[in-house]
Amino acid sequence: MNLFIGTVWPGSPFPRGATWDGEGVNFALFSENAERVELCLYDPTGRREMQRIEVREQTNLIWHCYLPEARPGLLYGYRVHGPYDPAHGHRFNPNKLLIEPYAKDIVGQLRWSDAHFGYRIGHRNEDLSFDRRDNGPGMPKCRVIDPAFTWGDDRAPCVPWSDMVVYELHVRGFTRNHPDIPQPLRGTYAGLATAPVIDHLRRLGITSVELMPIHAFVDDRHLVERSLSNYWGYNSIGFFAPDHRYSSSGVVDEFKTMVKTLHSNGIEVILDVVYNHTAEGNHLGPTLSFRGIDNASYYRLDDDNPRYYKDYTGCGNTLNLRQPRALQLIMDSLRYWVLEMHVDGFRFDLASALARELHEVDRLGAFFDILLQDPVLSQVKLIAEPWDLGEGGYQVGNFPVGWGEWNDRYRDTMRAYWKGDDGLIGDFARRLTGSSDLYEHNGRKPYASVNFITAHDGFTLHDLVSYNAKHNEANGEENRDGTDNNNSWNCGAEGKVDDADIMALRARQKRNLLATLFFSQGVPMLLAGDEMGRTQRGNNNAYCQDNDISWVNWELSAADREFLAFVQRVIAVRREHPIFRRRNFFQGRAIQGSDIRDVLWLKPDGGEMSDEEWAHDFARCLGVYLDGAVMMECDRRGNPVQDDSFLLLFNSHHETIGFRLPAPRADYEWLSLLDTRITDGRKPDGRFQGDDTYPLEGRSLALLIQVGPQ
């Protein structure tokens, strides 16, 4: 194909990016410090540069042109001229083809070579040198898209925060080994929209899938050279383009079809987004996009020596949200995914880095102000990973009203409690009831707490009860990577065992942990595959493992099927009973005109916990009475919400404890609804009167419901 564009019009500075309007394509690129910009057009294979067009128009620091002869499918990139002066923060190098930040589609994989670096690798002065090699042949290319798509009557499910059950999954890893998905669709957006996957999610009771990063990303060179990859995808280079690794068709519409299919089944789509840094790394990283377009504008540079970057992310760089156009880039990206791709919300990786106005984290910074006043983004789900790696970056409980937060204090407390650690009863009770100590002070609700036991980063649930230490040897870093603070317990032996007693204890511990998760106030998040016993063989940092270490195994043993049935049962109980998904915190005090309280904390002898007893280090057994008749909540129409009354009993001690049951209401009894000593979640047999003793086995949880007499 002999591509030649003969006509170039001035075009418009807005919208940014490459925009097909039905007649031609407008190109607009921001660069404050550039001296010259060239638009490079490629043949359909992306291997041969066919034409360079000088972009002569500049309006408000945006370079722009309009090509009336261009059409969707056109491959392009940019070369940007300007000063190469790293000591002053400038790293322009027109020998490097650059990905455009607003590209809606990025095709081809990065083929690593020294040519991708703006400096001469191995030179005495390293990044102060200048490399003249053309990296174009090995670069991915941007592609113009036609955004038209038939959405029909697609509508956001709009699941209330309090009703959410979040399922964190990796698009490729979740479907890669599913035997009932057609082979060409496995590991793709299309595979995620197939009937077997939808059926699994619905049977499980999932309301919202949280997709690990799907923005176009780069595999790190050091991983590729070890035959590994950046499997998790936290290495973004394109904030508007869905990554082609997860596409069976190679077209953007496949992602849209996936969203529409999930919506039609009542399931929300939340994206895990990485706006805190890019794939270009530190001052010794490659020149792929932002660095070559305008390094000083897009990145936070060291104030005293702009040759270097401020790194609050541990990934070499931090995006500069003090720069209005960089901030606009993120806001435009978020709006694009909501308005054009119909996603329902976002989980922000290392969100504290986005709040840094100067050095400190400012929870009322420009980023939050703009989000909360935006008519589009203020209406979707916003979830923070509320920390970064910089000083003062740990901000759990400090994000504004309207945000949910990953609550790692919940994770750590629940792991430690069920492991049998001392002195946790008080913190356990706070986490179980929605962490009011973290979220109530600024008017937030229990659902501000996104509760989780496991996530992609760390052990799976099965490994949490099977390993005392990480086993990351497959990562090629001599087991130095990944955290050593796992709060895990192998139940008596490390790794895979044949001992029936250890296997039974591990299975019970998994039931304890997930039952606690789904009976806690807040938003529960389940890691994909945990409901089926997925293992990473002790690897707690499988970020580079695109293989069966990370992929979900759908070939279930009898024990796996039992556990899946248990998880389905627990989630169903939560869904059926609003007392486990309250929109307001418990009051814990007597209701006016009566001695009834909405929550009552009990010790094994049936008496109420005293202030002194909360401080007992040895206490590992606790009961909580939830009175459904005094929930003091209304539904959307203003009708009072009431529920059954429940008794939750927890015992992380290794011995059976007889728990004296409180007296139910007159003519009522206690019915045993669930006990983690039973493997698949079936109702245990047994009705109990007040003052009866319930045999709460060691390391188990029981749920009893107050019912009328037979």
C-alpha positions in Angstrom: 0.0 0.0 0.0 1.5 3.3 -1.1 0.1 5.7 1.5 0.3 9.4 0.7 -1.6 12.2 2.3 -1.5 15.2 0.0 -3.7 17.6 1.9 -3.0 19.0 5.4 -5.4 21.5 7.0 -4.8 23.4 10.2 -7.3 21.5 12.2 -8.3 22.1 15.8 -6.6 21.9 19.2 -9.5 20.0 20.6 -10.3 17.2 21.1 -6.9 15.9 21.8 -5.7 12.8 20.1 -6.7 11.4 16.7 -10.4 12.0 16.1 -12.3 10.6 13.1 -15.3 12.9 12.3 -16.7 11.0 9.4 -14.8 13.0 6.8 -11.2 13.0 8.0 -9.0 12.8 11.1 -8.0 15.7 13.4 -4.7 15.3 15.3 -3.9 17.3 18.4 -0.9 16.8 20.7 0.1 18.8 23.8 3.8 19.8 24.3 4.8 23.0 26.1 8.5 22.8 25.4 8.6 21.3 21.9 10.2 23.2 19.0 8.8 21.1 16.2 6.4 18.2 15.8 6.2 15.5 13.1 3.3 13.2 12.5 4.6 9.8 11.1 2.2 7.6 9.1 2.9 3.9 8.7 1.8 1.2 6.3 -0.8 -1.3 7.5 1.8 -3.7 8.8 3.4 -1.0 11.0 6.8 -1.9 9.8 7.4 0.9 7.2 7.2 4.6 7.7 5.4 5.9 4.6 5.2 9.7 5.3 6.1 12.4 7.7 3.9 15.4 8.1 5.1 18.5 9.8 2.5 19.8 12.3 2.8 23.5 11.9 -0.2 24.8 13.8 0.1 25.4 17.6 -2.7 26.8 19.8 -2.3 27.1 23.5 0.7 24.7 23.5 -1.3 22.1 21.5 0.1 21.1 18.1 -2.6 20.2 15.6 -3.5 19.4 12.0 -6.4 17.8 10.1 -6.0 15.2 7.3 -9.1 15.1 5.2 -7.8 12.0 3.4 -7.1 9.9 6.5 -9.4 7.1 7.6 -9.9 4.8 10.5 -7.3 2.1 10.6 -4.5 4.5 9.8 -1.3 3.7 11.9 0.7 6.7 13.2 3.1 8.0 15.8 5.0 11.2 16.6 8.5 12.5 16.5 9.0 15.6 18.6 11.9 18.0 18.3 13.3 20.1 21.2 16.2 20.5 23.5 18.0 17.5 24.8 19.1 18.8 28.1 18.5 16.3 30.9 20.1 18.5 33.5 17.2 20.9 33.0 14.5 18.2 32.6 14.3 18.1 28.7 14.7 14.8 26.9 13.5 15.5 23.3 14.9 13.1 20.7 13.3 13.1 17.3 15.0 9.8 16.5 12.5 8.1 18.7 9.0 7.3 17.5 6.5 8.1 20.2 3.1 6.7 21.3 0.5 9.5 21.5 -1.0 9.8 25.0 -4.5 10.0 23.7 -4.3 7.0 21.3 -7.5 5.0 21.4 -5.9 1.9 19.9 -2.3 0.8 20.1 -1.2 -2.2 18.0 1.9 -4.3 17.9 4.2 -5.2 20.7 7.3 -3.3 21.8 10.4 -5.2 20.5 13.2 -4.3 22.9 16.5 -2.9 21.7 19.0 -0.2 22.8 17.4 2.1 20.2 14.4 2.7 22.5 16.6 4.7 24.8 17.2 8.4 24.2 20.8 8.1 25.4 23.6 5.8 24.5 23.6 2.8 26.8 27.0 2.2 28.3 28.2 5.7 27.5 30.4 7.2 30.2 27.8 9.9 31.1 24.8 7.5 30.5 21.6 9.6 30.1 23.5 12.8 29.4 24.5 11.3 26.1 22.4 11.3 22.9 21.3 8.3 20.8 20.6 8.8 17.1 19.2 5.4 16.3 15.7 5.2 14.9 13.5 3.0 17.1 10.5 3.1 14.8 10.6 -0.4 13.5 10.4 -1.9 17.0 7.7 0.4 18.4 3.9 -0.2 18.7 1.9 2.1 16.5 -1.2 4.2 17.3 -4.3 3.4 15.2 -7.2 5.7 14.3 -10.5 4.2 15.3 -14.1 4.7 14.3 -15.8 5.0 17.7 -19.3 4.0 16.4 -20.9 1.1 18.3 -24.4 -0.1 18.8 -25.0 0.1 22.5 -28.7 -0.3 22.1 -30.5 -0.1 25.5 -27.3 -0.7 27.5 -27.6 0.7 31.0 -25.3 0.7 34.0 -26.5 -1.7 36.7 -26.0 1.0 39.3 -25.6 -1.5 42.2 -25.8 0.3 45.5 -22.5 0.4 47.3 -23.9 -1.6 50.3 -25.0 -4.4 48.0 -21.8 -4.8 46.1 -19.8 -8.1 45.9 -16.6 -7.3 44.1 -14.6 -9.9 42.2 -11.1 -9.1 41.3 -9.9 -10.9 38.2 -7.3 -10.9 35.5 -8.9 -11.1 32.0 -6.4 -13.5 30.6 -5.7 -15.6 33.7 -9.4 -16.0 34.6 -10.5 -17.5 31.3 -7.2 -19.0 29.9 -7.9 -22.5 31.1 -11.7 -22.6 31.1 -12.6 -25.9 29.3 -16.1 -24.7 28.2 -14.9 -21.5 26.5 -13.9 -21.9 22.8 -10.2 -22.0 22.4 -9.8 -18.8 20.4 -11.7 -16.8 23.0 -9.8 -18.0 26.1 -7.8 -15.2 27.8 -9.7 -12.4 26.1 -12.5 -9.9 26.6 -14.7 -12.0 24.4 -14.0 -15.0 26.6 -15.1 -13.0 29.7 -18.4 -12.4 28.0 -19.2 -16.1 27.3 -22.1 -18.0 28.9 -19.9 -20.3 31.1 -18.2 -17.2 32.7 -21.4 -15.3 33.2 -23.1 -18.4 34.7 -20.2 -18.8 37.2 -20.4 -15.1 38.3 -24.2 -15.1 38.7 -24.2 -18.4 40.6 -21.6 -17.1 42.9 -23.5 -13.8 43.5 -21.0 -11.4 42.0 -22.3 -7.8 41.4 -19.1 -6.1 40.2 -16.0 -7.4 38.4 -12.9 -5.5 39.0 -10.5 -6.0 36.1 -6.8 -5.8 36.7 -5.1 -3.3 34.4 -6.3 -3.5 30.8 -4.8 -0.2 29.6 -2.1 -0.8 27.0 1.1 -1.6 28.9 4.7 -2.6 28.3 6.6 -5.7 29.3 9.8 -4.7 31.1 13.0 -5.4 29.3 14.6 -7.3 32.2 11.5 -9.6 32.3 11.4 -10.2 28.6 15.1 -11.2 28.7 14.3 -13.8 31.3 11.4 -15.1 29.2 8.9 -13.6 31.6 6.3 -10.8 31.2 4.6 -8.0 33.2 1.6 -10.2 33.6 -0.3 -8.0 36.0 -0.1 -5.0 33.7 0.8 -2.3 36.2 3.1 -0.7 33.6 0.8 1.5 31.5 1.8 3.4 28.4 -1.7 4.2 26.9 -4.5 5.5 29.1 -7.2 5.3 26.4 -6.4 2.0 24.6 -7.5 -1.5 25.8 -4.5 -3.8 25.6 -4.5 -6.1 22.6 -3.1 -9.0 24.6 -6.7 -9.6 25.7 -8.4 -9.3 22.4 -9.4 -12.2 20.2 -10.5 -9.9 17.3 -7.9 -7.1 17.5 -10.6 -4.4 17.6 -11.7 -2.0 20.4 -15.3 -3.0 20.0 -14.6 -6.4 21.6 -14.1 -4.6 24.9 -17.4 -2.8 24.5 -19.2 -6.0 23.7 -17.9 -7.5 26.9 -19.1 -4.6 28.9 -22.5 -4.7 27.3 -22.9 -8.4 27.9 -21.9 -8.1 31.6 -24.3 -5.2 32.0 -27.2 -7.2 30.5 -26.6 -9.8 33.3 -26.6 -7.1 36.0 -22.8 -7.1 36.6 -20.8 -3.9 36.8 -17.3 -3.4 35.3 -14.7 -1.6 37.4 -11.2 -0.9 36.0 -8.0 -1.1 38.0 -6.2 2.0 36.6 -2.6 3.1 36.9 -2.3 6.8 36.6 0.4 7.3 39.1 3.3 6.4 36.8 4.1 5.1 33.3 6.2 2.4 31.7 9.1 4.8 31.0 10.7 4.3 34.4 13.4 6.5 35.9 16.1 8.7 34.2 17.6 5.5 32.7 14.4 4.3 31.2 13.3 4.2 27.6 11.8 7.0 25.5 8.4 5.7 24.4 5.9 8.5 24.8 5.6 11.1 27.5 9.3 11.5 28.0 9.9 12.4 24.4 6.8 14.5 24.0 7.5 16.8 27.0 9.4 15.2 29.9 9.3 18.4 32.1 5.5 18.7 31.8 4.4 15.1 32.2 6.6 14.0 35.1 7.4 15.1 38.6 11.1 16.0 38.5 13.5 16.7 41.4 13.3 20.4 42.2 17.1 20.6 42.9 18.2 18.4 40.0 15.6 17.9 37.2 17.7 15.2 35.6 16.1 12.9 38.2 12.5 12.0 38.9 10.5 12.1 42.1 9.4 8.5 42.7 6.5 8.0 45.0 5.5 4.8 43.3 8.6 2.5 43.4 8.4 2.4 39.6 10.9 5.1 38.7 8.6 8.1 38.0 5.4 9.9 39.1 3.0 11.7 36.8 2.9 15.4 37.3 -0.7 16.3 38.3 0.4 19.9 39.1 0.6 20.4 35.3 -3.0 21.2 34.1 -2.6 19.4 30.8 -1.3 16.2 32.5 -4.2 16.4 35.0 -6.6 16.9 32.0 -5.1 13.8 30.4 -6.2 11.7 33.4 -9.7 13.3 33.6 -10.2 12.9 29.9 -9.2 9.2 30.1 -11.6 8.6 33.0 -14.5 10.2 31.2 -13.6 8.3 28.0 -13.9 5.0 29.7 -17.3 6.0 31.3 -18.9 7.7 28.3 -17.4 5.7 25.4 -16.7 2.3 27.0 -19.5 2.4 29.6 -17.5 1.2 32.5 -19.0 1.7 36.0 -16.1 2.8 38.1 -12.4 2.7 38.9 -9.9 1.3 41.4 -6.9 3.7 41.5 -3.5 2.0 42.0 -1.4 3.8 44.6 -4.0 6.6 44.8 -2.1 8.6 47.3 0.5 9.5 44.6 -2.3 11.3 42.7 -3.1 13.5 45.7 0.4 15.0 46.1 0.2 18.7 45.4 3.7 19.4 46.5 5.4 16.7 48.5 2.7 15.9 51.1 -0.5 14.0 50.4 -3.3 16.5 50.2 -6.7 14.7 50.4 -8.4 17.9 49.2 -6.0 18.4 46.3 -7.0 19.4 42.8 -7.4 15.8 41.7 -10.1 15.1 44.2 -11.8 18.5 43.8 -12.1 18.0 40.1 -13.4 14.4 40.4 -16.1 15.2 42.9 -17.4 18.2 40.9 -17.4 16.4 37.6 -20.9 15.6 36.5 -19.9 12.3 35.0 -17.1 10.9 37.2 -18.8 11.9 40.5 -21.5 9.4 39.7 -19.4 6.3 39.2 -17.7 4.0 41.7 -14.3 5.4 42.9 -12.1 3.1 44.9 -8.6 4.0 46.2 -5.6 1.9 47.0 -5.0 4.4 49.8 -1.2 4.4 49.9 1.9 5.0 47.9 5.6 4.4 48.7 6.5 8.0 49.6 6.7 9.7 53.0 3.2 10.1 54.4 1.7 8.0 51.7 -0.3 5.7 53.9 -3.8 7.3 54.0 -6.2 4.6 54.9 -9.4 6.3 56.2 -8.4 9.7 54.9 -9.9 9.8 51.4 -12.9 12.1 50.9 -16.6 11.3 51.1 -17.7 9.4 47.9 -14.6 7.2 47.8 -14.3 3.6 48.8 -10.9 2.3 50.0 -9.1 -1.0 50.0 -8.9 -1.6 53.8 -5.6 -3.4 54.5 -6.2 -3.1 58.2 -9.2 -5.4 57.7 -7.1 -7.9 55.8 -4.3 -7.9 58.4 -6.6 -8.2 61.4 -8.8 -11.0 60.0 -5.7 -13.0 58.9 -4.0 -12.6 62.3 -7.2 -13.4 64.3 -7.9 -16.7 62.5 -4.2 -17.6 62.7 -4.7 -17.4 66.5 -2.8 -14.3 67.4 -3.4 -12.8 70.8 -5.0 -9.5 71.7 -7.1 -8.9 68.6 -10.7 -9.1 69.9 -11.2 -5.4 69.9 -9.8 -4.7 66.5 -11.6 -7.7 65.1 -14.9 -6.3 66.3 -14.1 -2.9 64.7 -13.3 -4.4 61.4 -16.3 -6.8 61.5 -18.7 -3.9 61.9 -17.4 -1.6 59.1 -14.3 0.1 60.6 -16.2 3.1 62.0 -12.9 4.3 63.6 -11.5 4.8 60.1 -14.5 6.1 58.1 -17.2 7.6 60.4 -15.3 10.8 61.3 -15.9 12.6 58.0 -19.4 11.3 57.3 -18.6 8.2 55.4 -20.5 5.0 55.6 -19.6 1.3 56.3 -19.3 0.7 52.5 -16.4 3.1 52.4 -14.4 0.0 53.6 -13.6 -2.4 50.8 -12.9 -5.5 52.8 -10.6 -8.2 51.5 -8.7 -11.2 52.8 -6.6 -11.7 49.6 -5.9 -9.7 46.5 -3.8 -10.1 43.4 -0.8 -8.9 45.4 0.1 -11.6 47.9 -1.0 -15.1 48.7 -4.2 -16.7 47.3 -6.6 -17.9 50.0 -5.4 -21.5 49.6 -1.8 -20.5 50.0 -2.6 -18.3 53.0 -3.4 -21.4 54.9 -0.8 -23.6 53.3 2.5 -21.6 53.5 4.3 -19.8 56.3 6.7 -18.2 53.9 6.8 -17.0 50.3 8.2 -19.2 47.6 8.9 -16.9 44.7 11.9 -18.7 43.1 10.1 -18.8 39.7 10.4 -15.0 39.5 14.2 -15.3 39.1 15.0 -12.9 42.0 16.3 -15.4 44.5 13.1 -15.2 46.5 13.9 -11.6 47.5 10.8 -10.0 45.9 7.4 -10.0 47.5 6.5 -9.2 51.1 7.6 -11.3 54.1 4.6 -9.9 56.2 1.9 -12.4 55.2 0.1 -13.2 58.4 -0.2 -16.7 57.0 -0.2 -20.1 58.7 0.4 -23.4 57.0 -1.6 -25.4 59.6 1.3 -27.7 60.5 3.3 -28.4 57.3 4.6 -26.3 54.4 3.0 -26.6 51.0 1.2 -29.5 49.5 0.5 -32.3 51.9 -1.4 -35.7 52.1 -2.2 -35.5 55.8 -6.0 -35.6 56.1 -6.0 -33.7 59.4 -4.0 -30.8 58.0 -6.0 -30.7 54.8 -9.3 -30.6 56.8 -7.9 -27.8 59.0 -6.9 -25.7 56.0 -10.3 -26.2 54.4 -12.0 -25.0 57.7 -9.7 -22.0 57.9 -10.6 -21.0 54.4 -14.3 -21.3 55.3 -13.7 -19.2 58.4 -11.9 -16.4 56.5 -14.5 -16.1 53.7 -17.5 -16.4 56.0 -16.1 -13.6 58.1 -15.5 -11.5 55.0 -19.1 -11.9 53.8 -20.7 -11.4 57.2 -18.7 -8.2 57.8 -20.2 -4.7 57.2 -18.6 -3.0 54.2 -18.0 -4.1 50.6 -16.5 -7.6 50.3 -14.0 -8.2 47.6 -13.2 -11.8 46.5 -10.0 -12.7 44.6 -10.9 -14.7 41.4 -10.4 -18.4 42.0 -10.3 -18.3 45.8 -13.7 -19.8 45.8 -12.3 -22.8 44.0 -9.1 -23.3 45.9 -6.7 -21.7 43.4 -3.0 -21.9 44.4 0.1 -20.1 43.2 2.3 -22.7 44.9 3.4 -20.3 47.5 4.3 -17.4 45.1 3.1 -14.2 46.7 4.3 -11.9 43.9 3.2 -13.6 40.7 3.4 -10.3 38.7 5.5 -11.8 36.0 4.0 -15.3 35.8 1.8 -15.7 32.7 1.4 -19.4 33.2 -0.4 -21.9 35.3 1.0 -20.3 38.5 -1.4 -17.4 37.9 -4.1 -18.9 35.7 -7.4 -20.0 37.3 -7.8 -23.8 37.3 -11.3 -24.9 36.4 -10.7 -28.6 36.8 -12.2 -28.9 40.3 -11.6 -31.7 42.8 -14.5 -32.9 45.1 -13.1 -30.7 47.9 -13.0 -27.7 45.5 -16.6 -28.2 44.5 -17.6 -28.4 48.2 -15.8 -25.2 48.9 -17.4 -23.5 46.0 -20.8 -24.5 47.2 -19.9 -23.1 50.7 -18.9 -19.7 49.2 -22.1 -19.6 47.1 -24.1 -20.3 50.2 -22.4 -17.6 52.3 -22.9 -15.0 49.6 -26.5 -16.0 49.3 -27.1 -15.4 53.0 -25.5 -12.0 52.7 -27.7 -11.1 49.7 -30.9 -12.3 51.4 -30.4 -10.4 54.7 -29.8 -6.7 54.7 -28.5 -6.8 58.2 -25.1 -8.0 56.8 -25.0 -5.0 54.3 -26.1 -2.1 56.3 -25.9 1.5 55.0 -25.2 2.9 58.4 -22.9 2.0 61.3 -24.3 0.2 64.3 -25.2 2.4 67.2 -24.4 -0.1 69.9 -26.7 1.8 72.4 -30.2 1.2 73.7 -33.1 2.4 71.4 -35.1 5.1 73.0 -37.9 3.7 75.1 -36.5 0.2 75.3 -33.4 -1.8 76.3 -33.0 -3.3 72.9 -29.7 -2.6 71.0 -28.9 -3.2 67.4 -25.6 -4.9 68.3 -24.5 -6.7 71.4 -21.1 -8.3 72.1 -21.1 -11.5 74.1 -18.5 -13.7 75.8 -18.7 -17.5 75.9 -20.6 -17.5 79.3 -23.4 -15.5 77.6 -22.6 -12.3 79.4 -21.9 -9.0 77.7 -18.3 -8.0 77.1 -17.0 -5.5 79.6 -14.5 -2.7 78.9 -11.9 -4.7 80.8 -12.5 -7.9 78.9 -12.0 -6.3 75.5 -8.3 -5.8 76.6 -7.7 -9.5 77.5 -4.8 -10.8 75.4 -5.9 -14.4 75.7 -9.5 -13.8 74.4 -10.1 -15.6 71.1 -13.8 -16.4 71.3 -16.5 -13.8 70.8 -20.2 -13.6 70.0 -22.1 -10.8 68.3 -25.9 -10.5 68.4 -27.5 -8.5 65.6 -31.0 -7.4 66.1 -32.8 -7.1 62.8 -35.9 -5.5 64.3 -34.0 -2.3 65.1 -31.9 -1.6 62.0 -33.1 2.0 61.9 -32.7 2.1 58.1 -35.1 2.8 55.3 -35.2 1.7 51.7 -35.1 4.0 48.7 -38.9 4.7 49.1 -38.5 5.6 52.8 -40.0 2.3 54.1 -38.4 0.9 57.3 -36.0 -2.0 56.7 -36.1 -4.8 59.1 -34.6 -8.3 59.1 -34.2 -11.4 61.1 -32.0 -11.4 64.2 -28.7 -13.3 64.1 -26.0 -14.5 66.4 -22.5 -14.9 65.0 -20.0 -16.9 67.1 -16.3 -16.9 66.4 -13.7 -19.2 67.9 -10.0 -18.9 66.8 -8.9 -21.0 69.7 -7.8 -24.6 68.9 -10.2 -26.2 71.4 -14.0 -26.5 71.4 -15.7 -23.9 73.5 -19.3 -24.2 74.9 -21.0 -20.9 74.1 -24.0 -20.1 76.2 -26.7 -18.7 74.0 -28.6 -15.5 75.0 -32.4 -15.8 75.4 -34.2 -15.0 72.2 -37.5 -13.1 72.1 -40.5 -14.8 73.7 -41.6 -17.9 71.8 -38.5 -17.8 69.6 -35.6 -20.3 69.2 -32.1 -20.2 67.8 -31.7 -22.2 64.6 -28.2 -23.1 63.5 -28.0 -21.7 59.9 -24.3 -22.2 59.1 -21.2 -23.7 60.8 -17.8 -23.8 59.2 -17.2 -27.3 60.6 -19.6 -28.4 57.8 -17.7 -28.5 54.5 -20.2 -27.2 51.9 -22.4 -24.7 53.8 -25.4 -26.9 54.3 -27.5 -26.0 57.3 -26.4 -27.9 60.4 -29.0 -29.7 62.4 -30.1 -28.1 65.6 -32.5 -25.8 67.4 -31.5 -24.2 70.7 -33.3 -22.4 73.5 -32.0 -19.5 75.5 -29.2 -20.6 78.0 -28.5 -23.7 75.9 -24.8 -24.3 75.2 -23.7 -24.3 71.6 -20.6 -26.5 71.0 -18.4 -24.1 69.0 -15.6 -26.2 67.8 -12.0 -25.0 67.7 -11.2 -22.7 64.9 -14.7 -22.3 63.6 -17.5 -19.9 63.0 -21.3 -20.4 63.5 -24.3 -18.4 62.4 -27.6 -18.8 64.2 -30.9 -17.2 63.3 -33.8 -16.4 65.6 -36.9 -18.2 64.5 -40.4 -18.9 65.7 -41.3 -22.3 67.2 -42.0 -25.2 65.0 
